[in-house]
Each structure stands twice: as C-alpha cells, then as structure tokens.
Amino acid sequence: MWQRVQGASENVDSYITSVKKLAKVVGIEVEQLRYALQRGLCSQILAHVIQAHATTVEDLVIAACVAEAASLAIATAQTDALMDHVVAELQPTGGGVQHAGTTDIH
C-alpha cells in the first residue's frame, strides 16, 4: 500500500478508492491512511493538498479533488486559447478570400 502512487492518467477518485480498499484489507489506522494517500498523490495535486493544510482524510479528498478540477480547468483554458490562436492564424487577411492560383474575391 505504501508503494501505491497515483498513475499519470489516473483521476483522484480512482486513486483514493484504490488506496482505501488496500487500507481496509491491511487494517491501518485513519491517520496512516491519510499519510498513505498524501504520499502517493501526483506532485501537482500534493502541493495543493499541503497548501490547504488538510488534516483529515476528508480534507485531503476535498483538497485533491479541487486541485484536480483546477488543473483540468487550466488545461481546458490553455487548449481553448491555443485553438483560438490557430483559428485566428487560419483566418484570411486582406478582407477577401484567396484560393490557390486565384486572386482575392471581394
């Protein structure tokens, strides 16, 4: 259980559920569960959990889910901005549409 870490594409809920199942089998204390969960979180999410001063398993779960949601929102915003840039680059300039081998059509 102590070697279990969150996979690169694994969401927080899946990771936490998996570790909780392992903890139940092993029969560890709640405080040890919190440390095991925290230890295996990906570094980006762990940083948020530490900043949130999570002192219980419930606090840790909430902070980790918030961090994951924020990370997804940032990634989506960056993708949207990139797509806006690509679309802007593809927009014709000069006020007309130009096709290969032709002149501007106004």
DRENPA-702131 format. One record per residue (C-alpha): residue in one letter; x, y, z. Coordinates in nm, 2 decimals. Example, Ala and Ser with C-alpha at 12.3 -4.5 7.8 and 13.67 -1.06 7.14 Angstrom:
// residues 2
[ronu 'a'; [1.23; -0.45; 0.78]]
[ronu 's'; [1.37; -0.11; 0.71]]
END
This chain:
// residues 106
[ronu 'm'; [0.00; 0.00; 0.00]]
[ronu 'w'; [0.28; 0.24; 0.08]]
[ronu 'q'; [0.42; 0.19; -0.27]]
[ronu 'r'; [0.09; 0.28; -0.44]]
[ronu 'v'; [0.11; 0.61; -0.63]]
[ronu 'q'; [-0.14; 0.79; -0.84]]
[ronu 'g'; [-0.09; 0.70; -1.21]]
[ronu 'a'; [-0.02; 0.97; -1.47]]
[ronu 's'; [-0.37; 0.94; -1.62]]
[ronu 'e'; [-0.55; 0.82; -1.30]]
[ronu 'n'; [-0.80; 1.06; -1.16]]
[ronu 'v'; [-0.81; 1.14; -0.79]]
[ronu 'd'; [-1.13; 0.94; -0.72]]
[ronu 's'; [-0.99; 0.62; -0.86]]
[ronu 'y'; [-0.66; 0.66; -0.68]]
[ronu 'i'; [-0.82; 0.73; -0.34]]
[ronu 't'; [-1.07; 0.45; -0.38]]
[ronu 's'; [-0.79; 0.21; -0.46]]
[ronu 'v'; [-0.58; 0.31; -0.16]]
[ronu 'k'; [-0.88; 0.30; 0.07]]
[ronu 'k'; [-0.95; -0.06; -0.04]]
[ronu 'l'; [-0.59; -0.16; 0.03]]
[ronu 'a'; [-0.61; 0.01; 0.37]]
[ronu 'k'; [-0.92; -0.18; 0.46]]
[ronu 'v'; [-0.75; -0.51; 0.37]]
[ronu 'v'; [-0.44; -0.42; 0.57]]
[ronu 'g'; [-0.64; -0.27; 0.86]]
[ronu 'i'; [-0.45; 0.06; 0.90]]
[ronu 'e'; [-0.54; 0.35; 1.12]]
[ronu 'v'; [-0.72; 0.66; 0.97]]
[ronu 'e'; [-0.41; 0.88; 1.03]]
[ronu 'q'; [-0.19; 0.63; 0.84]]
[ronu 'l'; [-0.44; 0.62; 0.56]]
[ronu 'r'; [-0.41; 1.00; 0.53]]
[ronu 'y'; [-0.03; 0.97; 0.51]]
[ronu 'a'; [-0.05; 0.69; 0.25]]
[ronu 'l'; [-0.30; 0.88; 0.04]]
[ronu 'q'; [-0.09; 1.20; 0.06]]
[ronu 'r'; [0.23; 1.02; -0.01]]
[ronu 'g'; [0.11; 0.87; -0.34]]
[ronu 'l'; [-0.06; 1.18; -0.49]]
[ronu 'c'; [0.09; 1.33; -0.80]]
[ronu 's'; [0.32; 1.63; -0.71]]
[ronu 'q'; [0.09; 1.89; -0.86]]
[ronu 'i'; [-0.21; 1.78; -0.66]]
[ronu 'l'; [0.00; 1.71; -0.35]]
[ronu 'a'; [0.12; 2.07; -0.35]]
[ronu 'h'; [-0.24; 2.19; -0.33]]
[ronu 'v'; [-0.32; 1.94; -0.05]]
[ronu 'i'; [-0.03; 2.07; 0.15]]
[ronu 'q'; [-0.12; 2.43; 0.10]]
[ronu 'a'; [-0.48; 2.35; 0.20]]
[ronu 'h'; [-0.35; 2.22; 0.54]]
[ronu 'a'; [-0.56; 1.90; 0.50]]
[ronu 't'; [-0.56; 1.74; 0.85]]
[ronu 't'; [-0.82; 1.47; 0.79]]
[ronu 'v'; [-0.88; 1.21; 0.51]]
[ronu 'e'; [-1.20; 1.41; 0.42]]
[ronu 'd'; [-1.00; 1.74; 0.40]]
[ronu 'l'; [-0.74; 1.56; 0.18]]
[ronu 'v'; [-1.00; 1.42; -0.05]]
[ronu 'i'; [-1.17; 1.76; -0.09]]
[ronu 'a'; [-0.84; 1.94; -0.15]]
[ronu 'a'; [-0.72; 1.68; -0.40]]
[ronu 'c'; [-1.05; 1.70; -0.60]]
[ronu 'v'; [-1.03; 2.08; -0.60]]
[ronu 'a'; [-0.67; 2.07; -0.73]]
[ronu 'e'; [-0.76; 1.82; -1.00]]
[ronu 'a'; [-1.06; 2.02; -1.11]]
[ronu 'a'; [-0.85; 2.34; -1.12]]
[ronu 's'; [-0.58; 2.16; -1.32]]
[ronu 'l'; [-0.84; 2.04; -1.57]]
[ronu 'a'; [-0.99; 2.39; -1.60]]
[ronu 'i'; [-0.64; 2.54; -1.66]]
[ronu 'a'; [-0.57; 2.28; -1.92]]
[ronu 't'; [-0.90; 2.34; -2.09]]
[ronu 'a'; [-0.84; 2.72; -2.09]]
[ronu 'q'; [-0.50; 2.67; -2.24]]
[ronu 't'; [-0.64; 2.44; -2.51]]
[ronu 'd'; [-0.91; 2.69; -2.59]]
[ronu 'a'; [-0.66; 2.98; -2.61]]
[ronu 'l'; [-0.44; 2.76; -2.85]]
[ronu 'm'; [-0.74; 2.68; -3.06]]
[ronu 'd'; [-0.84; 3.05; -3.08]]
[ronu 'h'; [-0.48; 3.13; -3.19]]
[ronu 'v'; [-0.49; 2.85; -3.46]]
[ronu 'v'; [-0.83; 2.97; -3.59]]
[ronu 'a'; [-0.70; 3.33; -3.60]]
[ronu 'e'; [-0.40; 3.22; -3.80]]
[ronu 'l'; [-0.62; 3.04; -4.04]]
[ronu 'q'; [-0.85; 3.35; -4.10]]
[ronu 'p'; [-0.79; 3.51; -4.43]]
[ronu 't'; [-0.63; 3.85; -4.43]]
[ronu 'g'; [-0.68; 4.15; -4.66]]
[ronu 'g'; [-1.06; 4.13; -4.65]]
[ronu 'g'; [-1.11; 3.87; -4.92]]
[ronu 'v'; [-1.09; 3.50; -4.97]]
[ronu 'q'; [-0.80; 3.38; -5.17]]
[ronu 'h'; [-0.78; 3.04; -5.32]]
[ronu 'a'; [-0.47; 2.88; -5.46]]
[ronu 'g'; [-0.40; 3.01; -5.81]]
[ronu 't'; [-0.66; 3.28; -5.79]]
[ronu 't'; [-0.68; 3.64; -5.69]]
[ronu 'd'; [-0.87; 3.79; -5.40]]
[ronu 'i'; [-1.25; 3.78; -5.44]]
[ronu 'h'; [-1.43; 4.09; -5.29]]
END
